[in-house]
């Protein structure tokens, strides 16, 4: 039973098309999206409460997916995903996403 509607921007759709041939990553991302659809904010870890940014992780393959919960209408905007990187690069990406979300609203 779907509780949250998923919203995809142009950037994330391009990234999803790129992984079309990589079955392991595609399967893992699909499972993550299903989990977000079903559980919403309970499926991930809250990174920033001001912009409602969440992260969901996978170990094999090491993948991180970032999404925003829009409580008005029970929607989840899928923002980005990446293979796990070093903490410095990860923090840069998170800061970039937070900046994007603050300027969007």
C-alpha positions in Angstrom: 0.0 0.0 0.0 1.5 3.3 -1.1 1.4 6.1 1.4 3.8 8.6 -0.1 3.9 9.8 -3.7 7.3 10.0 -5.2 8.4 13.1 -7.2 11.4 13.0 -9.5 13.2 16.1 -10.9 15.0 16.2 -14.2 18.5 15.7 -12.6 17.5 12.5 -10.8 15.7 11.1 -13.9 18.9 11.5 -15.9 20.9 9.7 -13.2 18.4 6.9 -13.1 18.7 6.5 -16.9 22.5 6.2 -16.6 22.2 3.2 -14.2 19.7 1.4 -16.5 22.4 -1.2 -17.5 23.8 -1.6 -14.0 21.4 -4.2 -12.5 22.8 -4.3 -9.0 22.5 -0.6 -8.5 19.2 -0.4 -10.3 17.7 -3.1 -8.1 19.0 -1.5 -4.9 17.6 2.0 -5.9 14.3 0.4 -6.7 14.1 -1.2 -3.3 15.0 2.1 -1.6 12.3 3.9 -3.6 9.7 1.2 -2.6 10.7 1.7 1.0 10.3 5.5 0.8 6.9 5.1 -0.9 5.7 2.8 1.9 7.3 4.4 5.0 8.1 8.0 4.0 10.3 9.6 6.6 10.6 6.4 8.7 12.6 4.8 5.9 15.6 7.0 6.3 17.7 9.2 8.6 16.9 12.9 9.1 19.8 15.0 8.0 18.3 18.5 8.2 15.0 19.2 10.0 14.6 22.7 8.4 14.3 21.4 4.9 13.1 17.9 5.8 16.2 16.2 4.1 16.5 12.5 4.6 19.1 9.9 3.7 18.6 6.2 3.1 21.7 3.9 2.9 22.6 0.6 1.3 25.7 -1.4 2.1 26.0 -3.6 -1.0 26.4 -1.8 -3.2 27.4 1.1 -1.0 24.8 3.7 -2.0 23.2 6.7 -0.5 19.9 8.2 -1.7 18.7 11.7 -0.6 15.1 12.7 -0.4 12.9 15.5 0.9 9.6 14.8 2.6 6.7 17.2 1.7 4.2 16.6 4.5 1.5 18.6 2.8 0.1 15.9 0.6 2.4 13.0 1.7 5.0 13.4 -1.0 8.7 12.5 -1.2 10.9 14.3 -3.7 13.8 12.2 -4.7 16.8 14.6 -5.0 20.0 12.6 -5.6 21.8 9.3 -5.1 25.5 8.4 -5.2 27.9 5.7 -4.5 29.4 6.0 -1.0 32.3 8.5 -1.1 34.7 9.8 1.5 33.0 11.9 4.3 34.4 15.2 2.9 32.7 14.7 -0.5 29.6 13.5 1.1 29.3 16.6 3.3 29.8 18.8 0.3 27.0 17.0 -1.5 24.7 17.3 1.5 25.5 21.0 1.9 24.7 21.5 -1.9 21.4 19.7 -1.5 20.4 21.7 1.6 21.3 24.9 -0.2 19.2 23.8 -3.2 16.2 23.0 -0.9 16.4 26.3 0.9 16.5 28.3 -2.3 13.7 26.2 -3.8 11.2 27.1 -1.1 
